[in-house]
Each structure stands twice: as structure tokens, then as C-alpha cells.
Amino acid sequence: MKGPRVESTAISAVISGRPARGLVNRLFTDVGSPEAPALPDYPITYDAAKALHAAALAKGCDDFAVQWAGQGAPLARELPATDLVAILVREMAAQD
């Protein structure tokens, strides 16, 4: 199910140390804030982000989950995967 955050994606290096697009959450706003310390290079940042998420999740907080999402995330279709695949196959066939 799509939520209001799907409209808010951004590119940041906080997930892995390399630029990537994801849904904005505290990983972006807190860890990636201008006031935060500089991030180390990949793969250290990636491992640190995974550890931060695991520690937060152990306390019942999912604010630091990595949620990869392209800028087309708002275009996602809400339906069962089998229905979506059937529609995509029909759409692809119609373009031929």
C-alpha cells in the first residue's frame, strides 16, 4: 500500500556511502543532515547504516530502514502481483 511518504524521495549517500534514491526518513534527515558528521566511504557507511537500522529495529523503531525507491515510486500500482504482471504483459504486447 502506498503511503504519503512515497511522494518524498531523495538522493543521498547516507544509505551506502554512494548516491542512491530512497524514501526520506530519519536516515536522510538525521544522519544526512548538514550538521551531522561527515560520512565515511563505501562500504563503511553501508555497514554502519545496516547496524543502525538493526539497533533501532531491536528497540521497535523503523525510522532508519533503507527504503530504496526511484522517482517513479508514486506511479506504483496497488494490486496483486499476478494481476500486475498480466497487465504489464498486455501493455507490452500492445506496443508491438
Backbone bond lengths (Angstrom), bond angles and torsions (degrees), N, CA, C in turn:
res aa  C-N    CA-C-N  psi(-1)  N-CA   C-N-CA  omega(-1)  CA-C   N-CA-C  phi
1 M - - - 1.447 - - 1.523 109.03 -
2 K 1.304 115.81 135.89 1.455 120.12 178.83 1.522 109.90 -79.93
3 G 1.309 115.29 143.21 1.448 120.40 176.15 1.513 109.46 -119.44
4 P 1.307 117.21 178.34 1.466 120.38 -177.86 1.524 113.59 -63.90
5 R 1.325 117.32 -24.57 1.468 119.68 -178.24 1.521 113.36 -71.00
6 V 1.337 117.49 -16.04 1.457 120.06 -177.32 1.534 110.67 -63.52
7 E 1.315 116.65 -22.22 1.469 121.01 177.95 1.523 112.07 -77.48
8 S 1.333 116.75 -10.42 1.460 120.43 -174.39 1.521 110.60 -117.55
9 T 1.332 115.70 86.66 1.458 119.92 173.39 1.522 107.49 -110.12
10 A 1.316 115.25 157.49 1.460 119.99 179.12 1.519 108.73 -151.44
11 I 1.309 114.78 160.74 1.461 120.99 174.69 1.521 107.38 -99.64
12 S 1.314 115.05 131.60 1.459 120.88 -179.03 1.521 109.19 -152.67
13 A 1.310 116.58 156.87 1.467 121.76 174.86 1.525 111.47 -96.33
14 V 1.337 118.42 2.71 1.463 120.57 -175.56 1.523 113.23 -69.03
15 I 1.325 117.60 -22.20 1.458 120.13 -178.02 1.525 110.73 -72.63
16 S 1.326 116.24 -45.49 1.456 118.94 -172.49 1.519 114.40 -134.58
17 G 1.308 117.58 -10.33 1.454 119.94 -172.51 1.521 111.31 97.24
18 R 1.328 115.65 -4.92 1.464 122.73 176.35 1.526 107.67 -125.47
19 P 1.322 117.93 148.88 1.466 119.04 -179.33 1.528 112.26 -59.29
20 A 1.325 116.07 132.31 1.460 122.72 178.49 1.524 107.87 -153.64
21 R 1.324 116.14 153.78 1.463 120.75 -179.22 1.526 109.82 -101.97
22 G 1.316 115.25 136.80 1.458 120.41 178.43 1.512 110.80 -155.47
23 L 1.335 114.69 173.94 1.461 120.10 175.46 1.521 108.44 -71.12
24 V 1.310 116.36 135.19 1.464 121.38 -177.67 1.529 109.25 -71.79
25 N 1.325 114.98 126.88 1.468 122.26 174.74 1.524 107.17 -145.53
26 R 1.301 117.62 -164.05 1.473 119.91 -176.23 1.523 112.19 -65.95
27 L 1.316 117.71 -22.93 1.456 119.61 174.60 1.529 108.98 -59.68
28 F 1.327 116.70 -41.20 1.464 121.72 179.06 1.525 111.57 -76.79
29 T 1.346 116.23 -47.61 1.464 119.78 -171.13 1.521 113.76 -78.83
30 D 1.329 117.68 -33.71 1.462 120.30 -178.78 1.527 111.56 -94.63
31 V 1.329 115.98 -57.81 1.465 120.18 -177.57 1.527 110.24 -68.06
32 G 1.328 116.96 -34.33 1.458 120.80 -177.76 1.506 114.87 -94.88
33 S 1.320 117.74 9.40 1.465 119.90 -178.58 1.525 110.28 -69.84
34 P 1.319 116.83 154.98 1.466 120.13 178.48 1.537 113.05 -60.26
35 E 1.338 116.53 -25.58 1.466 120.28 -179.36 1.532 112.89 -81.83
36 A 1.331 117.48 -14.46 1.475 121.26 -177.75 1.530 109.79 -73.00
37 P 1.324 116.50 154.02 1.469 119.48 176.49 1.523 111.16 -60.43
38 A 1.309 116.30 156.23 1.467 121.52 178.33 1.529 109.65 -60.68
39 L 1.316 115.89 144.64 1.462 121.13 -179.58 1.523 110.91 -86.60
40 P 1.326 117.07 143.08 1.468 118.98 174.28 1.529 109.71 -73.57
41 D 1.306 116.77 168.92 1.460 121.39 179.97 1.521 111.78 -73.37
42 Y 1.342 115.41 166.74 1.457 122.98 172.05 1.517 107.64 -63.28
43 P 1.310 121.22 140.44 1.458 129.23 6.64 1.524 113.33 -96.37
44 I 1.319 117.42 5.18 1.464 119.67 -176.93 1.527 110.97 -61.20
45 T 1.335 116.82 -45.31 1.467 119.85 179.48 1.517 111.12 -61.72
46 Y 1.333 116.88 -41.05 1.464 121.06 179.84 1.529 110.59 -61.24
47 D 1.322 116.60 -47.03 1.468 120.61 179.36 1.526 111.29 -64.49
48 A 1.331 116.60 -38.68 1.467 120.41 179.21 1.528 110.85 -66.85
49 A 1.341 117.12 -40.49 1.467 120.19 178.56 1.530 110.76 -63.60
50 K 1.334 116.61 -39.86 1.468 119.82 177.63 1.529 110.56 -64.29
51 A 1.328 117.10 -42.16 1.465 120.73 179.54 1.527 110.76 -66.18
52 L 1.320 117.19 -40.82 1.468 120.96 178.23 1.525 110.18 -61.85
53 H 1.317 116.62 -45.73 1.466 120.12 178.84 1.526 110.79 -61.06
54 A 1.328 117.39 -44.83 1.473 121.07 -179.35 1.530 110.66 -61.39
55 A 1.336 116.97 -43.64 1.463 120.74 -179.69 1.528 110.51 -65.60
56 A 1.321 117.30 -42.38 1.470 120.58 179.27 1.526 110.41 -66.24
57 L 1.325 116.48 -43.04 1.461 120.74 -179.39 1.527 111.47 -62.80
58 A 1.338 116.81 -36.52 1.467 120.86 177.98 1.528 111.23 -62.10
59 K 1.336 116.40 -22.64 1.465 121.46 177.64 1.529 111.81 -100.40
60 G 1.351 115.58 11.60 1.458 120.00 177.15 1.518 114.71 81.61
61 C 1.316 117.54 17.29 1.461 122.05 -177.66 1.532 109.10 -112.19
62 D 1.325 117.15 124.49 1.461 119.27 177.77 1.529 112.19 -109.03
63 D 1.324 116.36 21.16 1.467 122.37 -177.80 1.527 114.07 -66.82
64 F 1.326 117.40 -14.07 1.469 120.47 -176.34 1.529 111.80 -115.01
65 A 1.320 116.75 16.90 1.460 120.77 179.32 1.520 109.76 -68.04
66 V 1.314 116.16 141.57 1.459 120.70 175.21 1.521 107.34 -82.03
67 Q 1.307 115.37 121.75 1.457 120.68 -179.19 1.520 108.32 -127.67
68 W 1.345 114.15 83.42 1.455 120.43 179.95 1.518 108.56 -59.01
69 A 1.305 117.74 136.27 1.464 121.24 177.71 1.518 108.83 -160.02
70 G 1.299 115.57 131.73 1.457 120.36 175.34 1.511 110.89 -79.19
71 Q 1.317 115.87 173.85 1.461 118.89 -178.94 1.522 111.88 -70.63
72 G 1.326 117.80 -11.66 1.456 121.61 176.28 1.517 113.16 -89.02
73 A 1.326 118.59 6.95 1.466 121.59 -177.96 1.530 113.07 -51.46
74 P 1.339 119.38 -37.69 1.467 118.60 179.71 1.535 113.28 -65.01
75 L 1.321 116.56 -16.10 1.466 120.22 -179.44 1.525 112.71 -86.15
76 A 1.333 117.02 -2.23 1.465 120.56 -179.47 1.522 110.21 -56.42
77 R 1.315 114.57 141.92 1.465 120.44 -179.58 1.526 109.31 -97.93
78 E 1.318 115.93 131.52 1.467 121.08 -178.83 1.522 109.89 -92.78
79 L 1.343 115.91 94.80 1.444 121.21 176.98 1.521 108.37 -163.81
80 P 1.319 117.27 164.31 1.461 119.43 179.71 1.531 111.51 -59.28
81 A 1.315 116.61 147.91 1.464 121.68 -176.51 1.526 112.09 -57.05
82 T 1.329 118.17 -39.18 1.469 119.86 -179.53 1.527 110.79 -63.39
83 D 1.320 116.96 -39.12 1.466 120.31 177.99 1.525 110.61 -67.51
84 L 1.328 116.14 -42.28 1.458 120.06 -179.87 1.524 111.16 -62.36
85 V 1.323 117.77 -44.61 1.468 120.47 179.85 1.525 109.82 -61.39
86 A 1.325 118.13 -43.21 1.467 121.29 179.43 1.530 110.80 -60.85
87 I 1.320 116.78 -42.88 1.468 121.02 179.04 1.526 110.34 -64.94
88 L 1.315 117.15 -44.56 1.463 120.72 -179.59 1.527 111.25 -62.78
89 V 1.325 117.32 -39.80 1.473 120.77 177.80 1.525 109.74 -62.85
90 R 1.337 117.25 -44.84 1.474 120.39 177.49 1.517 111.42 -61.57
91 E 1.323 117.06 -43.75 1.466 120.62 -179.98 1.518 111.32 -63.77
92 M 1.316 116.60 -40.85 1.456 121.20 179.61 1.537 109.85 -65.45
93 A 1.319 116.97 -42.74 1.469 121.20 179.41 1.536 110.68 -64.31
94 A 1.314 117.31 -35.03 1.470 121.31 -179.60 1.531 111.91 -68.24
95 Q 1.323 117.60 -20.91 1.468 120.88 -179.50 1.527 111.85 -83.27
96 D 1.323 117.70 -15.51 1.465 120.56 -178.30 1.501 112.87 -73.06
